[in-house]
Amino acid sequence: MNKKTTKEDNTVIMSDKYISESGVQGGKIIGEHIALGSFIIGIPLLTIGLYALLNILFGWGFPTNSAILILVLLVFIIGLLMTIGGYSIYITKNVEK
């Protein structure tokens, strides 16, 4: 702890290269969080939508008015799109170039 620092050690190097690298790293971290969030939210929505859609199609006691049908289709489509989006972000990020 007795190390003395010089003025040169405390300077901040600001260059476009370091700023752009920092932005790329920040984008990768945000991409990871978006992919994980898409999986966490998308898979349950897909499962709920698929279950409700099967109940409507096979008549296992689920009400079939038009509002519930539209809601079930929206939940299914949103879950499917979020799952596909999370998967594509994950695969794109982890593909070696």
LUMVEXDREN-883202 format. One record per residue (C-alpha): residue number from 1; x, y, z; residue in one letter. Coordinates in steps of 0.001 Angstrom, whole numbers, plus 500000, padded with zeros to 6 digits. Each point is the difference from the previous one (the first is absolute). Layout:
BEGIN
R   nr      c1      c2      c3  rest
R  NUM       X       Y       Z     A
...
END
This chain:
BEGIN
R   nr      c1      c2      c3  rest
R    1  500000  500000  500000     M
R    2  503002  502291  500150     N
R    3  500275  500186  496217     K
R    4  500268  503564  498800     K
R    5  498220  500851  496774     T
R    6  501266  502503  497547     T
R    7  497897  502470  498084     K
R    8  500292  497837  496869     E
R    9  498329  497047  501731     D
R   10  496901  502029  500793     N
R   11  499344  501373  496537     T
R   12  497060  498767  497964     V
R   13  500756  499000  496442     I
R   14  497134  501067  497791     M
R   15  500127  498763  496460     S
R   16  497423  498872  497491     D
R   17  501354  496458  500048     K
R   18  499413  499513  503719     Y
R   19  496613  501703  499926     I
R   20  498807  497821  497133     S
R   21  501271  496842  501711     E
R   22  498147  501019  503142     S
R   23  496827  500512  497981     G
R   24  500354  496593  498361     V
R   25  500463  498314  503371     Q
R   26  496963  501838  501370     G
R   27  497955  498888  497013     G
R   28  501034  496388  500538     K
R   29  498913  500148  503628     I
R   30  496662  501557  499058     I
R   31  499561  497326  497310     G
R   32  500592  497259  502565     E
R   33  497378  501482  502309     H
R   34  497484  500396  497182     I
R   35  500521  496407  498863     A
R   36  499639  498677  503536     L
R   37  496919  502149  500629     G
R   38  498445  498807  496770     S
R   39  500453  496384  501047     F
R   40  498741  500626  503529     I
R   41  496855  501778  498798     I
R   42  499509  498321  496611     G
R   43  499992  496335  501000     I
R   44  497256  500324  502672     P
R   45  497878  502143  497666     L
R   46  500463  497434  497242     L
R   47  499036  497184  502353     T
R   48  496927  501800  501337     I
R   49  498876  500984  496502     G
R   50  500512  496490  498634     L
R   51  498118  498432  502917     Y
R   52  497085  502410  499633     A
R   53  499944  499575  496223     L
R   54  499859  496213  500343     L
R   55  497182  500344  502538     N
R   56  498052  502158  497564     I
R   57  500618  497736  497003     L
R   58  499187  496708  501711     F
R   59  497199  501342  502217     G
R   60  501306  498971  503395     W
R   61  497859  502575  501777     G
R   62  501722  503271  499114     F
R   63  497584  502827  499031     P
R   64  500126  500874  496331     T
R   65  498752  503556  499684     N
R   66  501858  502232  497574     S
R   67  501766  502181  502599     A
R   68  501617  496999  501677     I
R   69  500913  498509  496627     L
R   70  501753  503226  498960     I
R   71  501784  500193  503366     L
R   72  501170  496389  499739     V
R   73  501303  500554  496478     L
R   74  501816  503176  501065     L
R   75  501603  498267  502993     V
R   76  501050  497085  497790     F
R   77  501435  502240  497269     I
R   78  501815  502291  502465     I
R   79  501489  496999  501791     G
R   80  501072  498424  496714     L
R   81  501596  503207  498717     L
R   82  501803  500659  503288     M
R   83  501356  496457  500090     T
R   84  501185  500196  496380     I
R   85  501511  503451  500624     G
R   86  501850  498878  503113     G
R   87  501304  496925  498211     Y
R   88  501205  501988  496990     S
R   89  501736  502575  502213     I
R   90  501671  497219  501973     Y
R   91  501136  498127  496885     I
R   92  501219  503160  498246     T
R   93  501996  501023  503049     K
R   94  501613  496589  500444     N
R   95  500835  499197  496372     V
R   96  503729  500042  499418     E
R   97  500978  502040  496982     K
END
